[in-house]
Amino acid sequence: MDSAARSVLAPQYNGARSPGDRPISIMATLSEPPAASFARLNQAYLKHLTPPTVRYVEVRADLAGDVASESLRAHVSGALIYTLRSTAAGGDAADPADRRRARLIAAADRYDYVDLEADRDLHPDLLAAIPPERRVISWHGTAADLPHLRRRFDALATVQARLYRLVPRAETLPQAALPLRLLKAIGRDDVMAYAQGPAGTWTRVLTAKYGAPVAPGRLDVPATAGGPPPDGEMPLPRLLADYPDRLVSRAERLYGIIGASTTLSLATPAYNTACRSLDLPAVFLPFSTQELQGSLTELSALLDDLGLPLCGATIVRPHKETALALATDASPLARRAQAASLLLRTKDGWWADNEAAGVVATLSGKGVDIAGRRIAVIGAGGAGRAAAAGLTQAGARVTLANRGTRRGERAARLLGVPFVRLRDLDPKQFSVLVHATPVVDDPLLRLDGLDPTTVIFDLNYRAGDTPLVAAARAGGHVTIDGRDMLLAELPRQFKLMTGRSMPAGEVAMALAGTEG
């Protein structure tokens, strides 16, 4: 491909910041070898690989091998980037220096751009063979602070390139904000910077707002099952579905979901579809973290400095108790359950609420009368306590069951309900069973001999039925799962966060598009 054609396929960078409201291109990364040809890739992925959205396909040759560019060009209209990530940079390529240079030079004859690692590829032979307009210069490593990362960039910028990419490792949410702080400080649109690791997934979205208008997504990662890769990459279909065009570049405030693993949450496409439909200058992001107590305050301050205040967050396992402890005020049900699934930012601090009302609304929406019903809630964690609190307030006769006696008895005393050890629970005594533990693959309840009218409510959800819901369906029971709960709870949370009503039809279509 000649240079004139190449310049049409990729944006021209000039080192200056672009306007805030701008289209964002996608860099789709291919990390596995195509089975026989690119055409055999799942059509759900293949359909995304045309401009204007996907402008680049990055081939990780260290993982996929030296894929023939001709086989890619038959199916991809965007520009091709050849990347040979070394083991020192977190990849799989361990070639000797001379062999590595030979592979990179050979790739320059076949690919539009070649990724050069700043710590090992700025050799005179490589720079002579690959002109500046076809170079992507990358750095992967650790950075102690902003001055350290700035020095790294300054060293990269001494060598001309079309695009610079800096990817520091992050273990916490505040650490993950570091590359975005760099982008804001340097004000250039020829730089991508985002954090590596699950804590940094959200920065892969925001890099396109503060630097080069390009967001990276991985082509060969399932969009609904198995979880994202450990380095924080986002599945391409979810990147495209969850972040509609210009939503990120126009954003003036943030909302998010905070938990141990949040990248594939269905809350993200729901909220962002609603924001786009209502023309709200906001974006909803996944924040994955194992620690909330110290992270939330520091992260909020850093986001304020970036001009994107975090105004509210959905809280999921394992942070519901911590979230309540961080709040300066809370709803009565959140206080009673001592757990929060929602934090809203006020001028005085965080206000907390939980999903108690959502549990009640979900059952009511399925035609289940709650008042006077005997309901067993299995699980004494934040979700179980919230469910028990809401159902008790709605008039149900609730019994709390838990595998651990100590935690279960404490929760039952807090809520003023009876407690029974799970192994002693007789499900036949209840007309509704609510499963509120994080255990998904090993059903904790035996459904043998239950009255077919018994309602089974599993707060967990996945792309298909959980084993508990599948067994309940097979037994002819009315079943409710976490997806039903999500559809009842998200509009309520969205209204509390934004003051606007979630457009149900558009959101339902967006969620349907995430399946499979």
C-alpha positions in Angstrom: 0.0 0.0 0.0 1.5 3.4 -1.0 1.8 6.3 1.4 -1.0 8.3 -0.2 -3.5 5.5 0.5 -2.1 4.9 3.9 -2.7 8.5 4.9 -6.4 8.2 4.0 -6.9 5.3 6.4 -5.4 6.8 9.5 -5.8 10.2 11.2 -3.0 12.6 10.8 -1.5 13.6 14.2 0.1 17.0 14.7 1.0 16.9 18.4 -1.8 19.3 19.3 -5.0 18.6 21.2 -8.1 18.0 19.2 -11.5 19.5 20.1 -13.4 17.8 22.9 -16.4 16.7 20.7 -14.7 14.4 18.2 -15.1 10.9 16.8 -13.1 8.2 18.3 -11.4 5.5 16.2 -10.9 1.9 17.5 -7.7 -0.1 17.4 -8.7 -3.7 17.3 -6.0 -6.0 18.6 -5.7 -9.6 17.1 -3.8 -11.8 19.6 -4.6 -15.3 18.3 -3.8 -16.8 14.8 -6.9 -17.0 12.5 -7.9 -20.7 12.3 -7.6 -20.9 8.5 -8.2 -17.5 7.2 -9.6 -14.2 8.6 -12.9 -15.0 7.1 -13.5 -17.8 9.6 -13.5 -15.4 12.5 -16.9 -15.2 14.2 -19.1 -12.8 12.2 -20.0 -11.0 15.4 -16.4 -9.8 15.5 -15.8 -9.5 11.8 -18.7 -7.1 11.2 -17.0 -4.5 13.4 -13.8 -4.4 11.3 -14.7 -1.7 8.8 -14.2 2.1 9.0 -15.1 4.6 10.2 -15.1 3.1 13.7 -12.3 0.6 13.4 -9.4 2.4 11.8 -6.6 0.1 12.9 -6.1 -3.7 13.3 -3.1 -4.4 15.5 -1.6 -7.8 15.0 0.2 -9.1 18.0 2.8 -11.2 16.2 4.3 -12.4 19.4 1.0 -14.2 20.1 -0.7 -14.6 16.7 2.5 -15.2 14.7 3.5 -13.5 11.5 0.1 -13.4 9.9 0.2 -12.7 6.2 -1.1 -9.2 5.7 -2.8 -10.2 2.4 -5.2 -12.5 4.3 -6.1 -9.6 6.6 -6.6 -7.0 3.9 -9.2 -9.2 2.2 -11.4 -8.5 5.2 -10.1 -5.4 6.9 -10.3 -1.9 5.4 -8.4 -0.2 8.2 -4.6 0.2 8.5 -2.6 -2.7 9.9 -0.1 -2.4 12.8 2.6 -5.0 13.3 3.5 -5.5 17.0 6.1 -7.9 18.3 5.7 -7.4 22.1 8.9 -8.6 23.8 8.9 -10.6 27.0 10.5 -7.6 28.8 7.5 -5.6 27.8 5.0 -8.2 28.9 4.7 -10.1 25.6 5.8 -13.5 24.3 8.6 -12.5 21.8 12.0 -13.7 23.0 13.9 -13.3 19.7 17.6 -12.4 19.8 18.2 -8.8 18.9 19.3 -9.4 15.3 16.4 -11.8 14.6 13.9 -9.3 16.2 15.2 -6.5 14.0 14.9 -8.7 10.9 11.3 -9.5 11.7 10.4 -5.8 12.2 12.1 -4.7 9.0 10.3 -7.5 7.1 7.0 -6.4 8.6 7.5 -2.9 7.3 7.1 -4.1 3.7 3.7 -5.7 4.5 2.1 -3.6 7.3 1.1 0.1 7.4 2.7 0.7 10.8 5.3 -1.1 12.9 5.4 -0.9 16.7 8.9 -0.2 18.0 9.6 -0.7 21.7 11.4 2.3 23.1 13.8 0.3 25.3 15.1 -2.0 22.5 14.0 -1.1 19.0 15.4 2.4 18.4 18.3 0.9 16.5 19.7 2.9 13.5 19.0 0.0 11.1 15.3 0.0 12.2 14.9 3.7 12.1 16.4 3.8 8.6 14.1 1.1 7.4 10.9 2.5 8.9 10.1 6.1 8.3 8.7 8.3 11.1 5.2 8.4 9.6 4.9 4.6 9.9 6.3 4.2 13.4 4.4 3.6 16.6 6.8 3.9 19.5 5.7 2.1 22.7 6.8 1.8 26.3 5.4 -0.8 28.8 6.7 -0.8 32.4 6.2 0.7 35.8 6.1 4.4 36.7 6.4 5.7 40.3 4.7 9.0 39.7 3.8 11.7 37.2 7.3 13.2 36.8 8.7 9.7 36.2 6.1 9.0 33.5 6.7 12.4 32.0 10.4 11.7 31.7 9.6 8.5 29.9 7.5 10.3 27.4 10.1 13.0 26.9 12.6 10.3 26.0 10.2 8.7 23.5 9.4 12.0 21.9 13.1 12.6 20.9 12.4 10.0 18.1 9.8 11.0 15.5 6.8 8.8 15.1 3.2 8.9 14.0 1.9 7.7 17.4 3.4 7.2 20.9 2.0 4.7 23.3 2.8 4.5 27.1 1.3 1.7 29.2 2.3 1.7 32.9 1.2 -1.1 35.1 -1.4 -0.3 37.7 -2.5 -2.3 40.7 -5.0 0.3 42.1 -7.5 2.7 40.7 -5.5 5.8 41.7 -2.4 4.3 40.0 -4.4 3.8 36.9 -5.2 7.5 36.6 -1.5 8.3 36.1 -1.4 8.0 32.3 -4.5 10.2 32.0 -2.8 12.8 34.1 0.1 12.7 31.8 -2.1 13.1 28.7 -3.7 16.2 30.3 -0.3 17.6 31.2 1.2 17.3 27.7 -1.9 18.2 25.7 -1.0 16.2 22.5 -3.2 14.1 20.2 -0.4 11.9 19.0 -0.1 10.0 22.3 -2.0 7.1 23.7 -1.6 6.4 27.4 -3.5 4.0 29.5 -2.9 1.6 32.4 -2.3 -2.1 32.1 -4.1 -4.5 34.4 -7.7 -5.0 35.5 -7.6 -1.8 37.5 -6.8 0.2 34.4 -9.5 -1.0 32.0 -11.4 2.2 32.3 -8.4 4.2 31.2 -8.4 2.4 27.8 -11.7 4.2 27.2 -10.6 7.7 28.5 -7.2 7.7 26.7 -9.2 8.7 23.5 -10.6 11.8 25.3 -7.3 13.2 26.5 -4.8 12.1 23.9 -4.9 10.4 20.4 -8.6 9.8 19.5 -8.0 6.0 19.5 -9.3 3.4 22.0 -7.9 -0.1 22.1 -10.1 -3.2 22.1 -9.2 -6.9 21.8 -10.7 -8.7 18.8 -10.5 -12.3 20.1 -11.9 -12.1 23.6 -15.4 -13.3 24.4 -17.8 -10.4 25.0 -20.0 -12.1 27.7 -18.2 -15.1 29.2 -14.9 -16.1 30.7 -14.0 -12.6 31.9 -11.6 -10.1 30.3 -7.9 -10.9 30.0 -5.8 -10.2 33.1 -4.0 -7.2 31.6 -7.3 -5.3 31.4 -8.0 -5.5 27.7 -11.6 -4.9 26.7 -13.5 -7.2 24.2 -14.0 -5.2 21.0 -17.7 -5.8 20.7 -18.3 -4.6 24.2 -16.0 -1.5 23.6 -18.2 -0.6 20.6 -21.5 -1.4 22.2 -20.8 0.1 25.6 -19.3 3.4 24.4 -21.4 5.0 21.6 -19.8 7.4 19.2 -18.7 10.7 20.8 -20.1 9.8 24.2 -16.6 9.7 25.7 -15.2 12.8 24.0 -18.3 14.9 25.1 -18.3 13.6 28.7 -18.2 16.2 31.5 -18.9 13.9 34.4 -18.5 10.2 35.2 -20.6 7.5 36.8 -19.4 3.9 37.3 -19.6 0.4 38.6 -17.1 -0.5 41.3 -16.3 -4.1 42.3 -13.8 -6.8 42.0 -14.6 -7.5 38.4 -16.7 -5.1 36.4 -15.5 -4.9 32.8 -18.4 -7.1 31.4 -21.2 -5.7 33.6 -24.4 -5.1 31.8 -24.8 -1.9 33.7 -22.3 -0.2 31.3 -24.2 -0.6 28.0 -27.4 0.2 29.8 -26.2 3.5 31.4 -24.3 4.7 28.3 -27.1 3.9 26.0 -29.3 6.0 28.2 -26.8 8.9 28.4 -26.5 9.0 24.6 -30.3 8.8 24.1 -30.9 11.6 26.6 -27.9 13.6 25.3 -26.3 13.7 28.7 -22.6 14.8 28.8 -21.7 11.8 30.9 -20.1 8.3 30.6 -20.4 5.2 32.8 -17.2 3.3 33.3 -16.1 0.0 34.9 -13.8 0.3 37.9 -12.3 -3.0 39.0 -10.6 -3.0 42.4 -10.0 -5.3 45.3 -9.8 -2.3 47.7 -12.3 0.6 48.1 -11.6 2.2 51.4 -8.5 4.2 50.4 -9.1 4.2 46.6 -12.4 6.0 46.3 -11.3 9.3 48.0 -8.0 9.5 46.1 -9.6 8.5 42.8 -12.3 11.1 43.2 -9.8 13.8 43.8 -7.7 12.7 40.7 -10.8 12.7 38.5 -11.8 16.1 39.7 -8.3 17.4 38.6 -9.0 15.8 35.2 -12.2 17.7 34.9 -14.3 14.6 35.0 -15.9 14.4 38.5 -17.2 11.0 39.7 -20.8 11.8 40.6 -22.2 8.3 41.4 -21.4 4.6 41.4 -23.1 1.3 41.5 -21.3 -0.9 44.1 -21.0 -4.7 43.7 -19.1 -7.4 45.5 -17.1 -7.3 47.7 -17.4 -3.6 48.6 -21.0 -3.1 49.8 -20.1 -2.9 53.5 -17.2 -0.6 52.9 -19.3 1.6 50.7 -21.7 2.2 53.5 -18.8 3.0 55.9 -17.6 5.7 53.4 -20.9 7.4 53.2 -21.8 10.5 55.3 -25.5 9.7 54.9 -27.6 6.8 53.9 -31.2 5.6 53.2 -32.9 3.8 56.1 -32.7 0.4 54.3 -29.0 0.8 53.7 -28.4 1.6 57.3 -30.5 -1.4 58.4 -28.7 -3.8 56.2 -25.3 -2.2 56.8 -24.6 -2.4 53.1 -24.7 -0.1 50.1 -25.0 -0.9 46.4 -25.2 2.8 45.3 -23.2 5.9 46.2 -24.3 9.3 45.1 -22.0 12.3 45.5 -23.4 15.3 47.4 -21.8 18.6 48.6 -21.4 16.9 52.0 -20.0 13.6 50.8 -21.4 10.3 49.7 -25.1 9.3 50.1 -25.7 5.5 50.2 -28.6 3.3 49.2 -28.9 -0.4 48.4 -30.9 -2.8 46.2 -33.6 -3.6 48.7 -36.2 -1.7 46.7 -35.0 -3.5 43.5 -35.6 -6.9 45.0 -39.1 -6.0 46.0 -39.8 -4.4 42.6 -38.5 -7.4 40.7 -40.7 -9.9 42.6 -43.7 -7.5 42.3 -43.0 -7.1 38.6 -43.2 -10.8 38.1 -46.6 -10.9 39.8 -45.4 -12.3 43.1 -47.3 -11.0 46.1 -44.9 -10.3 48.9 -47.0 -9.4 52.0 -47.4 -12.3 54.3 -45.2 -14.7 52.2 -42.7 -16.9 53.9 -39.4 -16.2 52.1 -36.0 -17.6 52.7 -33.0 -15.5 51.8 -29.8 -17.5 51.4 -26.7 -15.4 52.1 -25.8 -13.0 54.8 -23.6 -10.7 52.8 -24.5 -7.3 51.6 -26.8 -8.5 48.9 -28.6 -10.9 51.2 -29.0 -8.4 54.0 -30.4 -5.8 51.6 -32.9 -8.4 50.1 -34.0 -9.4 53.6 -34.4 -5.8 54.7 -36.5 -4.8 51.7 -38.7 -7.9 51.8 -39.3 -7.5 55.6 -40.3 -3.9 55.1 -42.7 -5.0 52.3 -44.5 -7.3 54.7 -42.8 -10.7 54.0 -42.0 -13.2 56.8 -38.3 -13.6 56.1 -35.9 -16.2 57.4 -32.2 -15.7 56.7 -30.0 -18.8 55.9 -26.2 -18.9 55.7 -23.5 -21.5 55.6 -21.5 -19.7 58.2 -23.2 -19.5 61.6 -21.4 -16.5 63.1 -22.0 -14.2 60.1 -25.5 -15.4 59.7 -26.6 -14.9 63.3 -25.0 -11.4 63.3 -27.0 -10.4 60.1 -30.2 -11.9 61.5 -29.9 -9.9 64.7 -29.2 -6.7 62.7 -32.3 -7.3 60.6 -34.5 -8.7 63.4 -35.3 -11.9 61.4 -34.9 -15.6 62.3 -31.7 -17.4 61.3 -31.1 -21.0 60.2 -27.9 -22.7 59.1 -28.1 -23.5 55.4 -27.6 -27.2 56.0 -30.7 -27.2 58.3 -32.9 -25.1 55.9 -36.1 -26.9 54.8 -36.9 -25.2 51.5 -40.4 -26.8 51.5 -41.5 -24.3 54.3 -41.1 -21.3 52.0 -43.0 -20.1 48.9 -40.1 -18.0 47.7 -36.4 -18.8 47.8 -33.9 -15.9 47.2 -30.3 -17.0 46.5 -28.0 -14.0 47.4 -24.6 -15.6 47.6 -21.8 -15.2 45.0 -21.7 -19.0 44.5 -22.9 -19.6 40.9 -21.6 -22.9 39.6 -22.5 -25.1 42.7 -26.2 -24.7 43.5 -26.6 -24.5 47.3 -30.2 -25.5 47.3 -31.8 -28.8 46.6 -35.1 -28.4 44.8 -36.3 -32.0 45.0 -39.8 -32.3 46.3 -40.6 -28.6 46.2 -44.1 -27.4 45.4 -44.0 -26.4 41.7 -45.4 -23.0 42.8 -42.3 -22.2 44.8 -40.6 -19.1 43.2 -36.8 -19.4 42.7 -35.0 -16.0 42.6 -31.2 -16.1 41.9 -29.6 -12.7 42.2 -26.7 -13.8 40.1 -26.7 -13.5 36.3 -24.7 -14.6 33.3 -25.2 -15.0 29.6 -27.2 -18.1 30.1 -29.1 -19.6 33.0 -27.2 -20.2 36.2 -27.3 -23.9 37.3 -29.8 -23.0 40.0 -32.2 -21.3 37.6 -31.7 -24.1 35.0 -32.6 -26.7 37.6 -35.6 -24.6 38.7 -36.9 -24.3 35.2 -36.5 -28.0 34.7 -38.7 -28.5 37.8 -41.4 -26.2 36.4 -40.8 -23.4 38.9 -41.3 -19.7 38.3 -37.7 -18.4 38.0 -36.3 -14.9 38.4 -32.6 -14.1 37.9 -30.1 -11.3 38.3 -30.8 -10.0 34.9 -34.5 -9.5 35.8 -33.2 -7.7 38.9 -30.9 -5.6 36.9 -33.7 -4.4 34.6 -35.7 -3.4 37.6 -32.9 -1.8 39.6 -30.9 0.1 36.9 -33.7 2.6 36.0 -34.2 3.4 39.7 -30.4 4.0 40.2 -30.2 6.0 36.9 -33.0 8.3 38.1 -31.3 8.8 41.4 -27.9 9.5 39.7 -29.1 11.8 36.9 -32.6 12.9 37.7 -33.7 11.5 34.3 -35.8 8.5 33.4 -33.9 5.7 31.6 -35.3 5.1 28.1 -36.4 1.5 28.6 -36.8 0.4 24.9 -33.4 1.6 23.8 -31.7 0.1 26.8 -33.4 -3.3 26.3 -32.2 -3.3 22.7 -28.6 -2.5 23.8 -28.6 -5.2 26.4 -29.9 -7.7 23.8 -27.0 -6.8 21.6 -24.5 -7.9 24.3 -25.7 -11.5 24.3 -23.8 -14.3 22.6 
